Amino acid sequence: MPYRKVRDVDKLQRLLSGVLMIEADVELAALLTHLVEEACSLVGAQYGALGVLNESRTALAEFITYGLSQERELAIGARPTGRGVLGVVVADGETLRLDRIAEHPLSVGFPEGHPAMTSFLGVPVRTPSTVYGNLYLTNKLDAERFSDEDEALVEALAQAAAIAIENNRLRDRLRLLSVIEDRDRIARELHDRIIQRIFAIGLALQEASRYAISDPTRAAIARGVDQLDIVINELRATIHQLDADPLPGGLRRNATDLIDELAAILGPRPTLDFSGPIDTTVPPRVADHLLAVLREALTNVAKHARAEHCAVAFAVDDGTITLRVLDDGVGVDSARGGAGLGLANLAQRAAILGGDFSIEALDPHGTRLTWRVPLGAA
């Protein structure tokens, strides 16, 4: 175990506290963010990042950074794609320690706007059977290189991150199975019992109408039968909705997959950030609207913005879900609210759910789109 290489008692206690957080009731993104921050703090690194692969291992599902402002991240642009030194850590599944990143034979350099980085410590985020991503730190602040103790500390935190990711994905699968089982049970109950009972009542009323004394009585019975038919049709529509698949994989995964789908027309891949309990508090109906809004917003960026960089952020806070899409393109006329870009539909979606929508030009250039609705809008 890597703990044996850690001799500093205070650091060991902080390490154990960080590892034990995986048992706490904390949103995964918040936990991973804490682990990255704790790793940088424990070993004295200026920058840190944790990349989580999607389940198909074709792209990053999440990329959490430490030491960079949001403006600096937007200036850097697209997130890493697994090339160069970072790809070595994931592909080999082994820790990599370097005094100079640029001297590694597979180094591909940094994009414009990226801060200078020298010393490097990269650790796979893995369980014995699966590599989920990597945790890497750069620029040791009080020395030229990272130490054996630094490596041990970061490896332990990376193991905690891997366990947290694995547990989260297992819970998602179990939650989805539970939802499907409950949905199927309710659908069967509606069809096999409720609809059949209503149908039997309708037949009994039709039979009773044969013995009705007056025409008004027969007409009243007929109206009652018609109303029962309407109820049966409404119940059948409900059953059909229950039979439809819920949003598979949650909002996070679907947003990531949507960005992957649009990558060909977007050019540089947008950054993607999640804040708050996204998958556990956003209702499916709201999530469906969010994905439709994100698709429209990114399509507009691709068609009209001529942007070099784009950032997407979802945030749950104080009973609302907010989607922001920022780009550094040519901008829009804020006074016209983006007229001509096909955004009226986004405003209408927000209004339906009791929320609000805005689009504004940034100084000196760029656009910020904000779409916000209450979580109780389902």
Long-range contacts (C-beta under 8 A, 24 or more apart in sequence): 1-156, 2-151, 2-152, 2-153, 2-155, 2-156, 2-159, 3-152, 3-156, 4-152, 5-148, 5-149, 5-151, 5-152, 6-149, 6-152, 6-153, 7-149, 8-149, 11-42, 11-149, 11-153, 14-38, 14-41, 14-42, 15-42, 15-153, 15-156, 15-157, 18-157, 18-160, 19-156, 19-157, 19-159, 19-160, 21-160, 22-160, 22-163, 22-164, 22-167, 27-276, 27-277, 27-278, 27-280, 28-164, 28-165, 28-168, 29-62, 29-64, 29-274, 29-275, 29-276, 29-278, 30-276, 31-161, 31-164, 32-62, 32-64, 32-161, 32-164, 32-165, 33-64, 33-66, 35-135, 35-157, 35-160, 35-161, 35-164, 36-64, 36-65, 36-66, 36-135, 37-66, 38-157, 39-135, 39-137, 39-153, 39-154, 39-157, 40-66, 40-67, 40-137, 42-150, 42-153, 42-154, 42-157, 43-121, 43-137, 43-140, 43-146, 43-147, 43-149, 43-150, 43-153, 43-154, 44-140, 44-141, 44-142, 44-143, 45-121, 45-137, 45-138, 45-139, 45-140, 45-141, 45-146, 46-138, 46-139, 46-140, 46-141, 47-115, 47-117, 47-137, 47-138, 47-139, 48-135, 48-136, 48-137, 48-138, 49-135, 49-136, 50-125, 50-133, 50-134, 50-135, 50-136, 50-161, 51-79, 51-80, 51-86, 51-90, 51-133, 51-134, 52-125, 52-132, 52-133, 52-165, 53-90, 53-131, 53-132, 53-133, 54-253, 54-256, 54-257, 54-260, 55-169, 55-253, 58-260, 59-256, 59-260, 60-133, 60-256, 61-252, 61-253, 61-256, 62-252, 62-256, 62-272, 62-274, 63-271, 63-272, 68-115, 70-311, 72-113, 72-115, 73-271, 73-311, 74-271, 74-309, 74-311, 74-326, 74-328, 75-113, 75-309, 76-111, 76-113, 76-114, 76-309, 77-111, 77-113, 77-268, 77-271, 77-308, 77-309, 78-111, 78-268, 78-269, 78-270, 78-271, 78-309, 79-269, 79-271, 79-272, 81-269, 83-108, 84-108, 84-109, 85-120, 85-122, 86-122, 86-134, 86-136, 88-122, 89-122, 89-123, 89-124, 89-134, 89-136, 90-124, 90-131, 90-133, 90-134, 92-124, 93-124, 93-126, 93-131, 94-124, 95-121, 95-122, 95-123, 95-124, 95-151, 95-155, 96-120, 96-121, 96-122, 97-121, 97-122, 97-145, 97-146, 97-151, 99-144, 99-145, 101-138, 119-143, 119-144, 119-145, 119-146, 120-146, 121-146, 121-150, 121-151, 121-154, 123-151, 123-154, 123-155, 123-158, 124-158, 125-158, 125-161, 125-162, 125-165, 126-158, 126-159, 126-162, 127-159, 127-162, 127-163, 127-166, 130-162, 130-166, 132-161, 132-162, 132-165, 132-166, 133-161, 133-165, 134-158, 135-161, 172-249, 172-250, 172-279, 176-246, 176-248, 179-246, 180-246, 183-242, 183-243, 183-246, 184-242, 186-242, 187-239, 187-242, 187-243, 190-235, 190-238, 190-239, 190-242, 191-239, 194-235, 195-232, 195-235, 195-236, 198-228, 198-231, 198-232, 198-235, 199-228, 199-232, 201-228, 202-228, 202-229, 202-232, 246-284, 247-284, 247-287, 247-288, 250-278, 250-279, 250-287, 251-278, 251-279, 251-282, 251-287, 251-290, 251-291, 251-314, 252-278, 252-279, 252-314, 254-287, 254-291, 255-290, 255-291, 255-294, 255-312, 255-314, 258-291, 258-294, 258-295, 258-298, 259-298, 259-312, 262-295, 262-298, 262-299, 262-302, 265-299, 265-302, 266-298, 266-301, 266-302, 266-310, 267-302, 267-308, 268-308, 268-309, 268-310, 270-298, 270-301, 270-309, 270-310, 270-311, 270-312, 270-325, 271-309, 271-310, 271-311, 271-312, 272-312, 272-313, 273-311, 273-312, 273-313, 273-314, 274-313, 274-314, 274-315, 275-313, 275-314, 275-315, 275-316, 275-317, 276-315, 276-316, 276-317, 277-316, 278-314, 278-316, 278-321, 281-316, 281-321, 281-375, 282-316, 282-321, 282-375, 283-375, 283-377, 283-378, 284-378, 285-377, 285-378, 286-321, 286-353, 286-373, 286-375, 286-377, 286-378, 289-349, 289-352, 289-353, 289-373, 290-314, 290-321, 290-323, 290-371, 292-349, 293-323, 293-346, 293-349, 293-371, 294-323, 294-325, 296-342, 296-343, 296-345, 296-346, 297-323, 297-325, 297-346, 297-369, 297-371, 298-325, 300-338, 300-341, 300-342, 300-343, 301-325, 301-327, 301-329, 301-367, 304-329, 304-330, 304-341, 305-329, 305-330, 305-367, 306-330, 307-366, 316-375, 319-374, 319-375, 319-376, 320-355, 320-372, 320-373, 320-374, 320-375, 321-372, 321-373, 321-374, 321-375, 322-370, 322-371, 322-372, 323-369, 323-370, 323-371, 323-372, 324-368, 324-369, 324-370, 324-371, 325-367, 325-368, 325-369, 326-362, 326-366, 326-367, 326-368, 326-369, 327-366, 327-367, 328-362, 328-365, 328-366, 329-365, 329-366, 329-367, 330-365, 331-361, 331-362, 331-365, 331-366, 331-367, 332-359, 332-360, 332-361, 332-367, 333-361, 334-359, 334-360, 334-361, 338-367, 338-369, 343-369, 346-371, 353-377
